[in-house]
Amino acid sequence: MKLMIVVGSVRPGRAGLPVGEWVRSRVEADGRFELDWADLLEIDLPWLDEPNHPAKRQYTKAHTIAWSERVDAADAFIFVTPEYNHSYSPALKNAFDFLYREWWRKPIAFVSYGGVAGGARGVAAFDPVYTTVGAVKTMANVEIPFVATMITDGTFVPSDRETAILGKVLDELESLSVALTPLRG
Ligand SMILES: Cc1cc2nc3c(=O)[nH]c(=O)nc-3n(C[C@H](O)[C@H](O)[C@H](O)COP(=O)(O)O)c2cc1C
């Protein structure tokens, strides 16, 4: 089972990288998933620049074809996203909008972070987006409030709560992936 971890923030000094690295280390330690590390800063997609609706899958750009193949190969996703103005990362929205069928009937989960709400409002804002392409979200979400206070020397230091919830996220992703695979068509 291939799990893609998408690091959704691209700002210099982003908390997204240490949080994403923590997620990656937990997934590696867990051992159940083959990992694809998708840092949107490295992938560097332009603003959506395809002339056709992605549902047609008539991609014209090499970067879209590469992103499509990568997402197609994944069975499940964890999106690591900040909350910006009560929503989620615009880089994540852009990367998501590039594709359509590639997300269909695949499980997704969020590790969100921010201030007092732990990024929860950003994840709620994503609801109409992933449902439109037929992805299925886990019930468990890792929400990290006041993320800056949990990063020391560039490393995210979780509490037992975040670690326990991430374990539940991985359990759900595994079971949902098995359940959804026959529905992908
Ligand atoms: C443009 C902007 C808007 C933000 N809006 C919110 C917000 O609405 N709620 C919140 O809890 N935190 C908000 N924050 C705080 C961020 O969640 C926090 O700085 C986080 O580290 C940003 O993620 P990043 O470092 O990976 O970019 C905002 C930060 C920025 C830069």
The ligand as an SDF file (V2000), in Angstrom:
LIG
                    3D

 31 33  0  0  0  0  0  0  0  0999 V2000
   -1.2270   34.2790    5.9390 C   0  0  0  0  0  0  0  0  0  0  0  0
   -1.3960   33.5990    7.2600 C   0  0  0  0  0  0  0  0  0  0  0  0
   -2.6540   33.4440    7.7760 C   0  0  0  0  0  0  0  0  0  0  0  0
   -2.8460   32.7560    8.9780 C   0  0  0  0  0  0  0  0  0  0  0  0
   -4.0920   32.5670    9.4450 N   0  0  0  0  0  0  0  0  0  0  0  0
   -4.2940   31.8010   10.5320 C   0  0  0  0  0  0  0  0  0  0  0  0
   -5.6160   31.4740   10.9680 C   0  0  0  0  0  0  0  0  0  0  0  0
   -6.6000   31.8670   10.3860 O   0  0  0  0  0  0  0  0  0  0  0  0
   -5.7390   30.6670   12.0430 N   0  0  0  0  0  0  0  0  0  0  0  0
   -4.6600   30.1820   12.7270 C   0  0  0  0  0  0  0  0  0  0  0  0
   -4.8480   29.4530   13.6950 O   0  0  0  0  0  0  0  0  0  0  0  0
   -3.4040   30.4650   12.3420 N   0  0  0  0  0  0  0  0  0  0  0  0
   -3.2060   31.2560   11.2620 C   0  0  0  0  0  0  0  0  0  0  0  0
   -1.9350   31.5440   10.8490 N   0  0  0  0  0  0  0  0  0  0  0  0
   -0.8100   30.9770   11.5920 C   0  0  0  0  0  0  0  0  0  0  0  0
   -0.2760   29.7640   10.8570 C   0  0  0  0  0  0  0  0  0  0  0  0
   -1.1510   28.6620   10.9170 O   0  0  0  0  0  0  0  0  0  0  0  0
    1.0840   29.3930   11.3790 C   0  0  0  0  0  0  0  0  0  0  0  0
    1.9300   30.5190   11.2210 O   0  0  0  0  0  0  0  0  0  0  0  0
    1.6810   28.2100   10.6440 C   0  0  0  0  0  0  0  0  0  0  0  0
    2.9900   28.0040   11.0940 O   0  0  0  0  0  0  0  0  0  0  0  0
    1.7160   28.4480    9.1420 C   0  0  0  0  0  0  0  0  0  0  0  0
    2.1760   27.3070    8.4830 O   0  0  0  0  0  0  0  0  0  0  0  0
    3.5620   27.2810    7.6890 P   0  0  0  0  0  0  0  0  0  0  0  0
    4.5930   27.7870    8.6970 O   0  0  0  0  0  0  0  0  0  0  0  0
    3.8000   25.8650    7.3250 O   0  0  0  0  0  0  0  0  0  0  0  0
    3.4070   28.2030    6.5380 O   0  0  0  0  0  0  0  0  0  0  0  0
   -1.7190   32.2500    9.6740 C   0  0  0  0  0  0  0  0  0  0  0  0
   -0.4410   32.4410    9.1300 C   0  0  0  0  0  0  0  0  0  0  0  0
   -0.2880   33.0900    7.9430 C   0  0  0  0  0  0  0  0  0  0  0  0
    1.1010   33.2330    7.3570 C   0  0  0  0  0  0  0  0  0  0  0  0
  1  2  1  0
  2  3  1  0
  2 30  2  0
  3  4  2  0
  4  5  1  0
  4 28  1  0
  5  6  2  0
  6  7  1  0
  6 13  1  0
  7  8  2  0
  7  9  1  0
  9 10  1  0
 10 11  2  0
 10 12  1  0
 12 13  2  0
 13 14  1  0
 14 15  1  0
 14 28  1  0
 15 16  1  0
 16 17  1  0
 16 18  1  0
 18 19  1  0
 18 20  1  0
 20 21  1  0
 20 22  1  0
 22 23  1  0
 23 24  1  0
 24 25  2  0
 24 26  1  0
 24 27  1  0
 28 29  2  0
 29 30  1  0
 30 31  1  0
M  END
$$$$
